[in-house]
């Protein structure tokens, strides 16, 4: 059965919520002794996000009739909340610079660059460290859009096999023959460092809703093994954890997604995980700078709270409230407005074209 792109898949929302919370606690504790209590492993939540993205984006494009529909869908989903988060982060940075006596000379330029979401290619740093995943998501969306425009969406598995073959060739062969190309390819197109995760999401979608062939299962296993192999090739996780720490969490994500793909009921859907899933995008965008860089240090320095008091009782509720506000008062209304405006514009164009023919 093929699902509608508008239908909520609650298990995915719950997984997204869990992944978001893991990343929040990773950033709250990073570079602190508390990270050694297991919170550093929260960086693997990004891998779960990428698998979910592969699943959801293939679901979306499978229900898309025109490339502009996909473009509007992604723009309305990503940019309103992102622009809000970038503006708030830039504002907080400007205020902090003012009171600390530091210069904000490049802040406007960097903010404008960040607003494009393509600042990586302008060599403009991310205002918030968590933004690093967004260019990878955008690269995946562009690739999917190209495949859709070429009318080879039904060949997505073959395209994924070709991509998987390339990253393995790049890792084992090209890295020795041409280290420069190896380094450049991973730097210019960071998506290839995480391609197996996105491809896994596509495969899980096909297994759940289209076919359960041995080939697809084999490819999921191949993606898992490849992602383990690529651990030291350019992902952020290698900066904080070892491969032996990474593998159990990656294994857990693949097991959970496999159960979901084979329609095994997962006991993860509850009001808490669904709430976190709903606000996960906005929460991801605002938690690091505002929560970890601003609120926690200020509470520890001026209110003389301990780290955990600052994190649990001030920073966490604050970023939850902020993310909730952005989600329900900016992200969702803007998404609905943009999509309704686009649909109305499309309806008028069709009506005009039909009247001309008549």
KOLLORO-436615 format. One record per residue (C-alpha): residue in three letters; x, y, z. Coordinates in pm, whole numbers, padded with zeros to 5 digits, always signed. Each point is the difference from the previous one (the first is absolute). Example, Ala and Ser with C-alpha at 12.3 -4.5 7.8 and 13.67 -1.06 7.14 Angstrom:
BEGIN
ala+01230-00450+00780;ser+00137+00344-00066;
This chain:
BEGIN
unk+00000+00000+00000;unk+00138+00339-00104;unk-00044+00266+00269;unk-00092+00359-00062;unk+00279+00254+00045;unk-00235+00199+00226;unk-00073-00288+00236;unk+00192+00004+00328;unk+00209-00308+00065;unk+00005+00011+00379;unk+00290-00239+00047;unk+00220+00227-00210;unk-00108+00303+00204;unk+00090-00190+00317;unk+00341-00103-00139;unk+00063+00358-00106;unk-00086+00120+00351;unk+00238-00246+00164;unk+00278+00094-00242;unk-00054+00370+00068;unk+00022-00049+00377;unk+00321-00201-00040;unk+00158+00281-00203;unk-00115+00262+00252;unk+00173-00177+00288;unk+00307-00059-00214;unk+00037+00372-00063;unk-00085+00095+00359;unk+00284-00218+00130;unk+00254+00015-00283;unk+00349+00104+00116;unk-00111-00052+00360;unk+00075-00289+00231;unk-00370-00095-00004;unk+00038-00113-00361;unk+00199-00300+00124;unk-00312-00129+00176;unk-00131-00116-00335;unk-00147+00324-00128;unk+00272+00032-00266;unk-00167-00294-00171;unk-00294+00228-00071;unk+00181+00116-00313;unk-00111-00326-00162;unk-00353+00139+00005;unk+00097+00181-00321;unk+00037-00338-00172;unk-00356-00085+00098;unk-00113+00336-00140;unk+00166-00081-00334;unk-00168-00341-00024;unk-00337+00160+00078;unk+00069+00267-00262;unk+00070-00261-00268;unk-00330-00170+00084;unk-00211+00316+00016;unk+00147+00175-00305;unk-00051-00307-00216;unk-00357-00019+00131;unk-00049+00367-00093;unk+00149-00022-00348;unk-00193-00323-00071;unk-00320+00200+00049;unk+00125+00297-00204;unk-00132+00076-00348;unk+00208+00305-00093;unk+00352+00101+00102;unk-00126+00338+00122;unk-00232-00180+00243;unk+00302-00163+00160;unk+00195+00327+00004;unk-00284+00188+00171;unk-00053-00286+00243;unk+00363+00004+00113;unk+00030+00380+00004;unk-00313+00042+00212;unk+00116-00270+00238;unk+00355+00124+00050;unk+00042+00372-00045;unk-00257+00183+00218;unk+00116-00170+00320;unk+00362+00019-00111;unk-00014+00373-00074;unk-00156+00055+00341;unk+00269-00202+00175;unk+00282+00171-00189;unk-00144+00343+00086;unk-00032-00086+00370;unk+00350-00145+00010;unk+00148+00305-00175;unk-00187+00230+00240;unk+00131-00187+00304;unk+00353+00006-00140;unk-00023+00373-00061;unk-00122+00063+00355;unk+00272-00220+00149;unk+00267+00172-00209;unk-00127+00341+00111;unk+00018-00078+00370;unk+00334-00178-00029;unk+00149+00282-00204;unk+00070-00226-00300;unk-00045+00109-00360;unk-00305-00106-00202;unk+00152+00126-00323;unk-00054-00319-00199;unk-00328-00099+00164;unk-00232+00154-00262;unk+00198-00156-00285;unk+00007-00340+00170;unk-00371+00021+00083;unk-00094+00078-00360;unk+00216-00290-00117;unk-00158-00236+00252;unk-00351+00100-00109;unk+00065-00163-00339;unk+00078-00335+00166;unk+00281-00030-00256;unk+00255+00200+00199;unk+00231-00303+00002;unk+00082+00066-00367;unk+00057+00369+00074;unk+00252-00100+00267;unk-00214+00178+00259;unk-00006-00176+00339;unk-00325-00128+00148;unk-00138+00236+00264;unk-00110-00306+00193;unk+00207-00319-00001;unk-00306-00219-00051;unk-00060+00149-00347;unk+00272-00223-00150;unk-00255-00270-00088;unk-00221+00233-00202;unk+00229+00022-00304;unk+00015-00381-00003;unk-00379-00015+00000;unk-00011+00258-00281;unk+00245-00203-00207;unk-00224-00304+00041;unk-00310+00199-00100;unk+00175+00130-00312;unk+00108-00353-00094;unk-00355-00132+00046;unk-00137+00290-00204;unk+00246-00078-00283;unk-00104-00366+00004;unk-00366+00106-00007;unk+00055+00244-00288;unk+00185-00268-00196;unk-00308-00223+00046;unk+00206-00282+00147;unk-00157-00009+00345;unk-00091-00363-00067;unk+00375-00063-00035;unk+00080+00143+00344;unk+00137-00334+00122;unk+00243-00020-00292;unk+00103+00361+00065;unk+00056-00088+00367;unk+00209-00303-00092;unk+00211+00221-00229;unk+00044+00252+00282;unk+00090-00270+00250;unk+00252-00146-00245;unk+00158+00342-00050;unk+00047+00075+00371;unk+00159-00341+00053;unk+00225+00050-00305;unk+00085+00346+00130;unk+00086-00139+00343;unk+00203-00304-00101;unk+00154+00093-00336;unk-00017+00370-00089;unk+00124+00103+00346;unk+00330-00172-00085;unk+00020+00087-00370;unk-00103+00364+00039;unk-00017+00120+00361;unk-00078+00351-00126;unk-00315-00113-00185;unk-00101-00209+00302;unk+00033+00297+00233;unk-00165+00242-00245;unk-00298-00228-00071;unk-00077-00045+00369;unk+00038+00371+00064;unk-00190+00141-00296;unk-00285-00251+00015;unk-00032-00102+00364;unk-00310-00203-00080;unk+00218-00288-00120;unk+00132-00049+00355;unk-00356-00079+00107;unk-00147-00142-00322;unk-00056-00349+00148;unk-00228+00150+00268;unk-00222+00186-00248;unk-00006-00300-00235;unk-00098-00220+00294;unk-00300+00226+00061;unk-00107-00042-00363;unk+00041-00378+00026;unk-00199-00016+00324;unk-00281+00192-00172;unk-00002-00243-00292;unk+00003-00301+00234;unk-00288+00137+00205;unk-00225+00122-00279;unk+00107-00161-00328;unk+00189-00330+00012;unk+00186-00220+00245;unk+00255-00153-00230;unk+00322-00167+00120;unk+00192+00253-00213;unk-00131+00295+00200;unk+00081-00170+00330;unk+00349-00079-00127;unk+00047+00364-00102;unk-00106+00120+00345;unk+00271-00222+00150;unk+00247+00132-00258;unk-00089+00358+00095;unk+00051-00078+00368;unk+00343-00155-00062;unk+00101+00285-00231;unk-00097+00262+00256;unk+00215-00173+00259;unk+00289-00004-00248;unk-00046+00373-00073;unk+00012+00099+00367;unk+00339+00171-00024;unk-00058+00145-00348;unk-00153+00332+00097;unk-00298-00026+00233;unk-00012+00214+00315;unk-00040-00301+00231;unk+00366-00097-00038;unk+00097+00325+00176;unk-00173-00105+00322;unk-00037-00377+00015;unk+00178-00311-00124;unk-00127-00245-00257;unk-00051-00262+00272;unk-00225+00246+00184;unk-00181+00095-00323;unk-00083-00351-00125;unk-00243-00110+00278;unk-00214+00310-00053;unk+00004-00031-00378;unk-00095-00365+00042;unk-00290+00096+00225;unk-00129+00252-00256;unk+00008-00258-00278;unk-00175-00259+00216;unk-00273+00247+00099;unk-00052+00111-00359;unk-00002-00359-00124;unk-00274-00089+00250;unk-00194+00306-00112;unk+00042-00091-00368;unk-00131-00350+00068;unk-00302+00143+00187;unk+00104-00110+00347;unk-00176+00229+00247;unk+00253+00213+00185;unk-00077+00119+00356;unk+00145+00345-00063;unk-00308+00202-00087;unk-00120+00205+00297;unk-00092+00365+00066;unk+00356+00090+00100;unk+00176-00145-00304;unk-00269+00137-00234;unk+00034+00347+00152;unk+00377-00017-00041;unk-00047-00125-00355;unk-00229+00290-00086;unk+00244+00263+00126;unk+00315-00191-00098;unk+00102+00217-00295;unk-00034+00328+00188;unk+00155-00157+00308;unk+00297-00115-00205;unk+00045+00351-00139;unk-00004+00194+00328;unk+00129-00228+00274;unk+00377+00022-00049;unk+00081+00370-00006;unk-00287+00129+00210;unk-00005-00290+00243;unk+00359-00120+00026;unk+00199+00311-00093;unk-00216+00272+00158;unk-00235-00123+00272;unk+00206-00266+00179;unk+00320+00209+00038;unk-00199+00306+00109;unk-00194-00196+00261;unk+00316-00158+00134;unk+00190+00331+00012;unk-00263+00246+00123;unk-00265-00213+00171;unk+00264-00235+00147;unk-00194-00309-00103;unk+00169-00332-00060;unk+00031-00130-00354;unk-00293-00240+00036;unk-00219+00260+00169;unk+00074+00239-00286;unk-00052-00265-00267;unk-00309-00179+00130;unk-00194+00279+00170;unk+00084+00303-00214;unk+00155-00084-00339;unk-00213-00305-00083;unk-00338+00160+00080;unk+00110+00318-00179;unk+00093-00170-00326;unk-00312-00218+00021;unk-00219+00311+00034;unk+00184+00183-00275;unk-00018-00299-00235;unk-00370-00045+00078;unk-00067+00366-00079;unk+00193-00015-00329;unk-00171-00327-00099;unk-00359+00100+00068;unk+00009+00375-00065;unk+00250+00025-00285;unk+00094-00333-00160;unk-00345-00157-00036;unk-00194+00318-00092;unk+00268+00104-00251;unk+00009-00350-00148;unk-00378+00002-00044;unk-00003+00352-00144;unk+00277-00068-00253;unk-00152-00330-00115;unk-00354+00143-00023;unk+00128+00303-00193;unk+00187-00229-00238;unk-00305-00225-00049;unk-00222+00300-00069;unk+00253+00139-00247;unk+00018-00336-00175;unk-00380-00024-00009;unk-00025+00344-00161;unk+00263-00087-00261;unk-00187-00317-00091;unk-00331+00187-00017;unk+00156+00266-00225;unk+00156-00261-00226;unk-00329-00186-00024;unk-00194+00318-00089;unk+00252+00079-00276;unk-00046-00347-00150;unk-00376+00033+00010;
